[in-house]
Amino acid sequence: MSETTAIEFALHGKVEGVEITPRTIGLSQFNEFNQQVETFIGGSQRVKLDQVHVEITQSSYVLKAILPVVVFASLEPDLKLLARQDVLGELDIQRAEVVQKWQARTKNNPDLFYEVRPKDDGLPKVRVSRETDYRVGDIVPWVAVEKYLFGEIMDMGGTQRANVHLKLDRGGKTLLVGTSQGYLREQVENRLYHKVLLHVRAEQHFRTGDLRNIQLISFVDYQPAYNEEALDRFTAKGAAAWADVPDAAQWVRVVRGG
């Protein structure tokens, strides 16, 4: 395989009777389509696209992306899946959303259709139009779960819909957790800008682990504590015990047999 692989993203159709080309495409549509292509390529893994190069070609509006092999490798499995139309539940969540947006747009504008054209002959050419029916099949991507989330409350309340803004302790991502004004009103303890443990119900994506429609069940009494002196003592003891081991990770691999 060469060091780069080309793939074309094409937007076909008319706007107010005028054929879409690089010369006639409107700025908003230009920005929207290019952003959607970037999202489709990067996916939810947010692959770095600094080394991806593009060419704008004639024949409708065609964006030709030159992808490094490592970027194309993350995209290739989903391109194969798109040969079927009951695959939205199996695709990367970001790519599935782009396909859904394209399909919805074509339903409202019969002159529009989209194409994804890999230059690799072993991959299908994807067409999204008013005739396509990309949908969730047997694999449902979102499943109902109950979880415990730990983090810091950055904001809480709301005049219309009450919610809690929780900044996760791991990763620093902030989640919006729905609740009721009555439940927040009952809280005696000031939890704003404090670390808390939340018991929530939500929907979780089976591939990415992303959460959506998060609802608070309850605040959980959680008072983590440790003896700082004891921790320092154990840390010093461990450092002394491993002082003559230059690479602890390598030592563990050897003990485990390689």
C-alpha positions as CSV (number, residue, x, y, z in Angstrom):
1,M,0.0,0.0,0.0
2,S,1.3,3.5,-0.8
3,E,2.0,6.0,1.9
4,T,-1.2,7.9,1.1
5,T,-4.7,7.0,-0.1
6,A,-7.1,9.3,-1.9
7,I,-10.9,9.5,-1.3
8,E,-13.4,11.9,-2.8
9,F,-16.4,13.5,-1.2
10,A,-18.8,14.8,-3.7
11,L,-21.8,17.1,-3.3
12,H,-24.1,17.0,-6.3
13,G,-27.3,18.9,-7.1
14,K,-28.8,22.3,-7.6
15,V,-29.6,25.3,-5.4
16,E,-32.3,27.6,-6.8
17,G,-31.9,25.9,-10.2
18,V,-28.1,26.5,-10.3
19,E,-25.8,23.5,-10.5
20,I,-23.4,23.3,-7.5
21,T,-19.8,23.7,-8.6
22,P,-16.7,25.1,-6.9
23,R,-17.7,28.5,-8.5
24,T,-21.4,28.5,-7.5
25,I,-21.4,26.9,-4.1
26,G,-22.6,29.2,-1.3
27,L,-20.3,30.0,1.6
28,S,-22.6,28.4,4.2
29,Q,-22.9,25.2,2.2
30,F,-19.2,25.2,1.5
31,N,-18.4,25.5,5.2
32,E,-21.0,23.0,6.2
33,F,-19.9,20.3,3.7
34,N,-16.2,20.7,4.4
35,Q,-16.9,20.5,8.2
36,Q,-18.9,17.3,7.6
37,V,-16.1,15.8,5.6
38,E,-13.6,16.6,8.3
39,T,-15.9,15.0,10.9
40,F,-16.5,11.9,8.7
41,I,-12.7,11.4,8.3
42,G,-11.8,12.0,11.9
43,G,-14.6,10.1,13.5
44,S,-15.2,10.0,17.3
45,Q,-11.5,9.0,17.8
46,R,-10.7,12.6,16.7
47,V,-7.8,11.4,14.5
48,K,-5.3,14.2,13.9
49,L,-5.8,15.5,10.4
50,D,-2.8,17.7,10.1
51,Q,-1.3,15.5,7.4
52,V,-4.5,15.2,5.4
53,H,-4.3,17.3,2.2
54,V,-7.3,18.3,0.0
55,E,-7.9,19.2,-3.6
56,I,-11.1,20.9,-4.9
57,T,-12.0,19.4,-8.3
58,Q,-14.6,20.2,-11.0
59,S,-17.8,18.2,-11.7
60,S,-20.2,19.4,-9.1
61,Y,-18.4,20.1,-5.8
62,V,-15.8,17.4,-5.1
63,L,-13.4,17.6,-2.2
64,K,-10.5,15.1,-2.8
65,A,-8.8,14.2,0.4
66,I,-5.3,12.7,0.4
67,L,-5.1,10.6,3.6
68,P,-2.0,9.1,5.3
69,V,-2.3,5.4,5.6
70,V,-2.8,5.6,9.4
71,V,-5.8,7.9,9.0
72,F,-7.3,5.8,6.2
73,A,-6.9,2.7,8.3
74,S,-9.3,4.2,11.0
75,L,-11.8,5.0,8.3
76,E,-11.7,1.8,6.1
77,P,-13.9,-0.5,8.3
78,D,-16.8,2.0,8.2
79,L,-16.5,2.5,4.5
80,K,-16.9,-1.3,4.1
81,L,-19.9,-1.3,6.3
82,L,-21.6,1.4,4.3
83,A,-22.2,-1.1,1.5
84,R,-25.2,-2.0,3.6
85,Q,-27.9,0.5,4.6
86,D,-28.9,-1.0,8.0
87,V,-25.5,-0.1,9.6
88,L,-26.0,3.2,11.4
89,G,-25.9,1.4,14.7
90,E,-22.5,-0.2,13.8
91,L,-20.7,2.9,12.4
92,D,-18.6,5.3,14.4
93,I,-21.0,7.6,16.1
94,Q,-19.7,10.8,14.4
95,R,-19.8,9.2,10.9
96,A,-23.3,7.9,11.5
97,E,-24.4,11.4,12.4
98,V,-22.9,12.8,9.2
99,V,-24.7,10.2,7.1
100,Q,-28.0,10.9,8.8
101,K,-27.6,14.7,8.2
102,W,-26.8,14.1,4.5
103,Q,-29.8,11.8,4.1
104,A,-32.2,14.2,5.9
105,R,-31.0,17.0,3.7
106,T,-31.7,15.0,0.5
107,K,-35.2,14.2,1.7
108,N,-36.0,18.0,1.7
109,N,-34.1,18.7,-1.6
110,P,-34.5,16.0,-4.2
111,D,-31.8,17.6,-6.4
112,L,-29.1,16.9,-3.8
113,F,-27.1,13.7,-3.3
114,Y,-23.8,12.9,-1.7
115,E,-21.0,10.5,-2.7
116,V,-18.0,9.1,-0.9
117,R,-15.6,7.6,-3.5
118,P,-12.6,5.8,-2.2
119,K,-9.9,5.3,-4.9
120,D,-9.3,1.8,-3.5
121,D,-11.1,-0.5,-5.9
122,G,-11.8,-3.0,-3.1
123,L,-14.1,-0.5,-1.3
124,P,-17.7,0.4,-2.2
125,K,-18.6,3.8,-3.6
126,V,-21.2,5.3,-1.2
127,R,-24.1,7.3,-2.4
128,V,-26.6,9.1,-0.1
129,S,-29.7,10.4,-1.7
130,R,-33.5,10.6,-1.3
131,E,-33.7,7.0,-2.4
132,T,-31.3,5.6,0.3
133,D,-32.5,4.3,3.6
134,Y,-29.5,4.3,6.0
135,R,-30.9,3.3,9.3
136,V,-30.2,1.4,12.6
137,G,-30.4,-2.4,12.0
138,D,-30.3,-5.2,14.5
139,I,-27.5,-3.7,16.5
140,V,-28.9,-0.8,18.6
141,P,-26.0,1.5,19.4
142,W,-27.4,3.1,22.5
143,V,-28.2,0.9,25.6
144,A,-29.9,1.9,28.9
145,V,-27.4,1.9,31.8
146,E,-27.1,3.1,35.4
147,K,-23.7,4.4,36.4
148,Y,-21.8,6.3,39.0
149,L,-20.0,9.4,37.9
150,F,-17.4,11.2,40.0
151,G,-16.3,14.8,39.4
152,E,-16.7,18.4,40.3
153,I,-20.0,20.3,40.0
154,M,-19.4,23.4,37.9
155,D,-22.9,24.7,37.8
156,M,-26.4,23.6,38.8
157,G,-30.0,24.9,38.6
158,G,-31.9,26.4,35.6
159,T,-35.0,28.4,35.2
160,Q,-36.7,26.1,32.7
161,R,-35.0,22.8,32.9
162,A,-32.9,22.0,36.0
163,N,-29.5,20.3,35.4
164,V,-26.1,19.7,36.9
165,H,-22.8,20.5,35.1
166,L,-20.4,17.8,36.2
167,K,-16.7,18.0,35.2
168,L,-15.5,14.4,35.3
169,D,-12.4,13.7,37.5
170,R,-10.9,11.6,34.7
171,G,-10.5,13.3,31.4
172,G,-12.0,16.6,32.4
173,K,-15.0,16.3,30.2
174,T,-18.1,18.2,31.4
175,L,-21.4,16.3,31.3
176,L,-24.9,17.8,31.5
177,V,-27.0,15.8,33.9
178,G,-30.7,16.4,34.0
179,T,-32.6,16.6,37.3
180,S,-35.6,18.4,38.8
181,Q,-35.8,21.8,40.5
182,G,-37.5,20.1,43.5
183,Y,-34.7,17.6,44.1
184,L,-32.1,20.4,44.0
185,R,-34.2,22.5,46.3
186,E,-34.2,19.7,48.9
187,Q,-30.4,19.6,49.1
188,V,-29.0,21.0,52.3
189,E,-25.4,20.6,51.5
190,N,-23.7,23.1,49.2
191,R,-22.3,20.9,46.4
192,L,-21.3,23.7,43.9
193,Y,-17.6,23.5,43.1
194,H,-17.2,20.4,45.3
195,K,-16.3,16.8,44.3
196,V,-19.3,14.6,44.2
197,L,-20.4,11.1,43.3
198,L,-23.6,10.9,41.2
199,H,-25.8,7.9,40.6
200,V,-27.3,8.4,37.2
201,R,-29.3,6.6,34.5
202,A,-28.4,7.3,30.8
203,E,-28.0,5.8,27.4
204,Q,-24.4,4.6,26.5
205,H,-23.0,4.0,23.1
206,F,-21.8,0.4,22.9
207,R,-18.7,1.3,20.8
208,T,-17.5,4.7,22.1
209,G,-18.8,4.6,25.7
210,D,-20.3,8.1,25.2
211,L,-23.3,9.0,27.3
212,R,-26.5,10.8,26.4
213,N,-29.8,11.7,28.0
214,I,-28.2,11.5,31.4
215,Q,-30.6,11.9,34.4
216,L,-29.7,12.2,38.0
217,I,-31.0,9.5,40.3
218,S,-29.3,10.8,43.5
219,F,-26.3,12.4,45.0
220,V,-24.3,9.7,46.8
221,D,-22.7,10.2,50.2
222,Y,-19.1,9.9,49.4
223,Q,-16.4,10.9,51.8
224,P,-13.0,9.6,50.6
225,A,-10.3,10.0,53.2
226,Y,-6.7,8.8,53.6
227,N,-3.9,9.2,56.0
228,E,-1.4,11.4,54.3
229,E,1.4,10.4,56.6
230,A,0.8,6.8,56.0
231,L,0.7,7.4,52.2
232,D,4.0,9.2,52.3
233,R,5.5,6.4,54.4
234,F,4.4,3.7,52.0
235,T,5.6,5.8,49.0
236,A,9.0,6.2,50.5
237,K,9.2,2.5,51.3
238,G,8.2,1.5,47.8
239,A,10.7,3.9,46.2
240,A,13.5,2.4,48.3
241,A,12.5,-1.2,47.4
242,W,12.5,-0.4,43.6
243,A,15.6,1.9,43.7
244,D,17.9,-0.7,42.0
245,V,15.3,-1.5,39.2
246,P,16.1,0.8,36.3
247,D,12.9,0.0,34.3
248,A,10.0,-1.2,36.5
249,A,7.7,-1.8,33.5
250,Q,10.3,-3.9,31.8
251,W,10.8,-5.9,35.0
252,V,7.1,-6.6,35.2
253,R,7.0,-7.8,31.5
254,V,9.9,-10.1,32.1
255,V,8.2,-11.6,35.2
256,R,5.0,-12.1,33.1
257,G,7.0,-13.9,30.5
258,G,7.7,-11.3,27.9
